[in-house]
Amino acid sequence: MNTVNQPSISYAAAKRVIDAALQAGKERDFPISVAVVDRGGWLVAFGRADGGVPGGVDGALGKAQSSAKFQDSLATFGKMAKDGQTWLGDLPGMIPLAGGEPLMVDGVCVGAVAVSGANEPVEQACAEAGAAVLR
């Protein structure tokens, strides 16, 4: 039998990522929502600052799933969409908006973090702050 073992983010590490992203949102005066998913896009942990908009829940989860499945920063896809590459919206599971970052450990994607509830530059900065915890 041939199998492949794939590392995945732990709950403890996901909580650290969320705490860093929420702190970055607090420093910018935005009550954000933060989702951390495993490499397959399944939710590992979630956090929402007091006062965060309800729509931020679905936004953060959807963006985290998109970043994990494509193993890339959503800022890359967001820029492509703004440059007129409208086909991105046709990719199943793709949300071409900034604010999602893959979580990399030793060059391997172990999941993703995404932020919703602010503007794109703030969401991206907060997602990057969360992802930086694992570097």
N, C-alpha and C positions, 0 to 999 in steps of 0.2 A: 504494500500500500504506500502510495506517495502522499505525503502531507507537507504543508508549509505552516510553520508557526509564525504568527504575526503579532508583534507587541502591540499593546493597547494602553491607553492612558488609564491610570488608576483613579478611583474616587478621590483619594487624598490629594493627588496631583491636580485633579480637576478643580477641587475646592481652592487650591492655591492660585490657579489661573483665574478663577472667578473673582476671588478677593482682590487680585491685582487690577483686573479690569474694572470692577466696581469702584475701587479707590481712584482710578484714573478718571472715571466718570464724575465722581464726587468733586475731584479737584477742578473739573471743568463746569461744575454746576448743572450736570445733566443726570436725572434719575434713570439710568439705563437698565436694560435687561441683558443678561449674559447667559449663553448656552455653551456647554462643552459636550461634544459628542465623541464617540470612539471612531476608529478609522473607517467603519462602515456607515457612519452617520447616525448611530443609535445614541440617544441621550444618556449621558453619564451623570451630569449635574447641571443645575440651573440656579441662577440668582437674579432677583429683581430688586433694585433699590426702592425704598419707600417713595411713593409718588410716581413710579414708573408707569407709563401708559400700557393698558392691557394689550394693545396691538404689538407691543414690543416683544411679547412672549413668542408669538408665532414667527415674527420677523427674525428674532435671534436664532430660534431653532432651525428655521428654513435656511438661513444663511450658513449656519454651522454645518448642516448636512451638505450643502452645496460645496463648501470649502473642503470638507473631508473627502467627499466622493471624487472631486477633481484634484485634490492634493495640491492646491495652489491658493494664493491670496486672492480674495474676491476683488481687491483693488485692481488687480491685473485685468479681470474680466469687466469691471466697471469702466475702466478707461477704454477698453475695446468697444464696449457698448456706446459710450459717449462719442467715440470716433466714428460711429455709424455702422458698426458691425452688428446689425440687428438680428442676425441668425443666432446669436447667443441665447436669445430668449426662447428659441426653439429646442434647445438642448434640455432633455428631461432632467429636472432637479437643479437646473442652473438659475441662480439669482445673481445677475450681474450688477451688484451694488457693493461698494466698499463696506468693510466692517467685519470681515471674516478672514481668519488666518489658520493655516494648517499648523498643527502642533508637531514639531519635529524633534526627535531625540536621536542623536548620532546619525543624522541623515535619513532617518526613517519616520514616516508619518504615523503617529500614534493616535491621531484624532484631529479635532479642530475646535476653535473658539470663535464665537461670533457675538456681536453686540447690536442691539436695536434700541430705538427710543431717543435718538439725537439726530444731528445732521451727519452726512457721510464722513467728513473729515474727523469729527469727534468719535464716531463709531470706529473708524479705522485706527485712530490713535489708541483707543481703549482696547481694541482687539490685539493690537501690537504689544501693549503693556501686559496683557494677559499671557500672550505667547512667549514673551521674553522670560517669563518665570522658568521655563524649561530649558532655556539656552545656557 
